[in-house]
Amino acid sequence: MSRWTLEVQDDASHRPVEVQLPSHLDAYLPRADVRYTLRTEVPREALPGLEASLVIPHFEGLTELRVDGQLATAVQVEPIEAYRHAGPHVWHLPPRPEGDGPVRLELRVEHRWTQSAWMGTVPQLHPAQRPGAHALAIVVVNDFGAVASMAALLLIGSMSLWVFLADRSRRGYLWFSVQLLSAAYYPLHVSGYSQIGVGAYDTLLVAILLALALFAAVRFSHLEFGDVLGRLRTWPWSIAAGLTAGGQHRSALAHPRRRQGRRRVPRRGGGLPGGAGHSPDASPRAPPRRGGVPGPVAGAGLHRGLRWCGVVRPG
């Protein structure tokens, strides 16, 4: 389902426009917190059986689905969604009345940061309980991969710091630990749990820490391999490091939550990661917890991956 109609809510100057997914929708949206809607129609004979699911393999916007005006149930509800979603979106389509007309699908998205306009994958219809190989591959890489890489970075970084504390003359180990511990924040950002405590500023924080990791890598290389590097022309490497750090800074500036704190965004509800404050028939939901998650972050990410793969039950 690649053809959709985009409409910005509460904006009389915006006219509905046809879009082809996958696509970046930035050109059609204002640089502010808004809600937008994607609509399409599907012939009933195209649905995969009586029980079907709509799957978006990867999209980081807070979204809810309505089928013929009825709110669909999200399969997985993430515990931390301050301003963005991590992982696939999967909804069970509600029972459909008999008839020969098309089924109307409506995605309502809270546009809270730049990538909530980046629909990089096409929504797909699958039989219920089968999210598809594309979505499962993303879960394996983003959840299990994030847990494994963060655990390895924290372990090796902590051991390197311990070596430096045991012998202060080994300064290279200090910079090596700074590099690894700073880079460990990136898999946390991918998992979505970096929103804990800092909310929408986690993208800026990951850009700063990655730049710090790059600087620490240069210092470590200089200390450990200074004799070899001294015989090389170092200015090309210095320019490359500066351009990389500048690119990270530019990436952070490209993903702010615009006008944060100046506009009240209704809380989401209905058990979905989409806004219910603007929907009178959506059931209320407790605000997302921002002070912590059940258990360590790594354990929560691993448990989420196992839920997606069907090894454990949602709960």
N, C-alpha and C positions, 0 to 999 in steps of 0.2 A: 504494500500500500504506500506508494510514493507520492501520490497527488493529494494535496490537502489545501484547504482554504484558511488563510491566516487573517485573524481579526483582533485588533487591540481593543480591550474593554475600556470603557469610560474615556474614550477619545473620539469625539465627534468628527474631528478632522481626518481621521484615518479611515480609509475605505478597505473593504475586504480584498485580498489579493491572493491569486493562485500561486502556490509554491510547490517545488519539486524536491522531495527529500531523497538522500541526505543533503543538507544545506546549512550554511550559516545564515541566520535570520536577522543579523544585526542591522542591515540596511532598512528593514521594515519597522524597527522598534526604536522608541526614544531612549535616550541615555538617562533613564530614571527607573525607579521601582514601579513596574506596571504588571498587569495581568494580560496575557494574550491567549487566544483560543485557536486551536487547529481543528478543523472539521472535515469529515469525509463521509462517504456512504459506501456500504459494501453490500453487494447482492446476497440475499439469504442463502442461495445455493452455493456460494463461495465459502461459507463458514464451515470449519472442520468439525462437523457433528453438533449434537445438542449442547455439549459442554466444551466451551472453547475459552482460550485465554488470549489477551493481547499482550505482546512482549515488545518492549523497546530494549535491545541488548545493552545499549550504553547511552545514557543521557543524564546530565548533572543538574537538571532543573527540577524544582519541586512541582509535581504534576498530579492531577487527578483525572480519572476517566469517567465519562458519562456515555451510556448506551441508550439511545432513544430517550434521552433526558433523565435516565435512572443512574444513580451513582453506582459504579462498579467497585468490587472489593479488591483491595490490594493483597497480593499473596504474602509479600514481605514488607514489614514496616520497620525502618531503621530507627534505632534509639536516639541517634544524634543527627538532627537535620536543622541546624540553625539557619542556614540560608541556601544550602545545596544538597543534592542527593548523591549517594555513592552506590554503584552497582546497578544491575538491570532493573527496569520497571516491569512488573507482571501483574495483570489484573484478570480475575475471573469474570467473564461476561455474565450478567444476570440472565435468568430465564427469559426467553423471547416469546411474545405472543404469536399466535399463528397468523399468517398473512403472506402475501407475495411481494410486499414492498421492501425496499432496501433498508438495511440497518444503519442508523445514523450514529457515528462515533465522534466524540468531542473530547479533545485533550485540553485541559485548562492548566496553564503554566504560570507560576509565580516567577517573573523575571526579576531576579535579585542580584545577579552578577553576569559578567560577560558570557560565560559558557552556558548559562541557561537559555541562550539563543542559538547554541551550537547543536543542532540535531544531526549528529554524525552518523547515526544508524537509522534504518528504515523500520518503522513499526511493523510487526509481523503477527499473523494469526496462527496459533498452534492449538492442538488438542489440549484439554485441561491436564495439568500436572506434567506437561512436557514443555519446558521453556525454550528448548532448542539448543543445538550445539554451540551457536555463536554466543548466546548468553552464558552458558556454562563455562565456555573457554574464558570469557572475561572475568567470571567469578574466580576461576582457578588462578589466573594471573594476578588479579587485583587483590584478592583476599588471602589466598594461601601464599602467593608470592610476596605480598606485603609483610605478612607475619614472618616468613623465613628470612627475608632480607633485613628487616628491622632487628630481628633477634641476632643475626650474624654481625651486623654493624655494631650493635650495643655490646655484644660479648667481646669482640676483638678490640673495640674502642676502649672498653673498661680495662681489659688486660694491658693495653698499651699505656694507659694512664697509670696503672699500678706499677708498671716497670719504671716509668719516669719518677714516680714518687719514691720508689725504692733506691733509685740512683739518679740524682738530679743532674748529673753530667750528661745523661742521655736525652738531650733536648729534642732529638728527632722523634722520639716516642711521644712526647707531649703534642707536637704538631700532628702526628699521625692519629692520635686519639681525638684531637679537635676535629680533624677532617672526617673521621668515621662517625663520631657522635653528632656532628652537624648534619651529615648526610642522612642519618637515621630518621630525620623528621620527614623526609620525602615520602617513604612508604606509608608513614602515618597519615600524611596528607591524602595519598591515593585512597586509603581505606575510609576516609571521611571522619575519622575520630580526632583529627587535628582541630576540629571545630570546638572541642571542649575548652571552655575557658576564654578563648580568644574570638570565637565566632567568625565573622566575615574577614577578620584580619589574618587568618591562617595562611592565605595565599601570599600576602606580603611577607609573612614570617618565613615561609618556605623559600622565597626568593632570597631573603637576607642570609639564611643559613646555608643555602647552596653556594652563594658567593663566598661566605666564610670558609666553607669546605674547600673551595677552589684555592683560596689564598693559603689555607693551611697545607694543601697539597704542594704548592709551590715552595713554601718554607721547608717542608719535610724533604723534598727533593734537593733543595739547596744544601741542607745540612748533611744529608746522607751521601749525596753524589756531587758535592761541590767541586771536588778535584776534576771530575770529568766535565761537569757543566762549565767550569771556568775556561775550558779550552774551546767552548762553543760560542757562537754569537747569540747572546741572550735577548737582544731587543725584539726579534720576531716572536719569541715566546711571551715576552711582556705585553706586546700588543695583542696577541691572541687571548691572554688572560683578561686584559682590560675589556676587550670586545665581548667576551663571554659574560663577565660580570655586568657589563652594561646591558646586555640582552636580558639577563635575569631581572635587572631593575625595571626594564621596559615591560617585561611580562607581568611584573607585579602591578605596575601602574595601569595596565590594560584590563585588570580584573577587580576594580574596586566595587564596593556596594555603594552606588551613587546616593548622595544625600542621606546618608545614614543618620537616623535619629530625627530627621525633620518631617518624616511622614510615617504615620502609623500604619503598619501593614497588618491586616487581620490575621489572627492565629489560624493555623490549619486545623482541620478536623476530619471527621468521618473515617478515622483510622487510615487516612491516606496522606502522603506527603504533598498535598496540594491545598490551597486555601479554602477554608470553609466559612470564613467570616463574611464572605460575599454571597454565600449560598444558603438561603433560609431553610432548605430541606436537608442539609447535611448535618449529621449528628455531631455534637460537640466532642472535642478531644482535649485531653489535658495537654498543657504546653510541654514542648520537648525539654527533657532534662539537659541542663548545660553544665552541671557541676560534676558529673561523673557518669560512668557506665557500670553495669553489673560485672564485677571482676576486672582483671587487668585488661588493657587494651588489646594485647596480643591474643588473649583467650577469647575476647569478644569477637575479634576478626576471624579467628579460626572457627568459632562456633557458627558465625554467619555463613562462612563458606560451606560447612558441613550441612547446614539447613538447606542451602541452595541445591546441593548435590543429593539431597534426600536421605542422608545418613542419619540425621536426627530430626525430630519433629519441631516445627515452630512453636515457640512458647516463651 
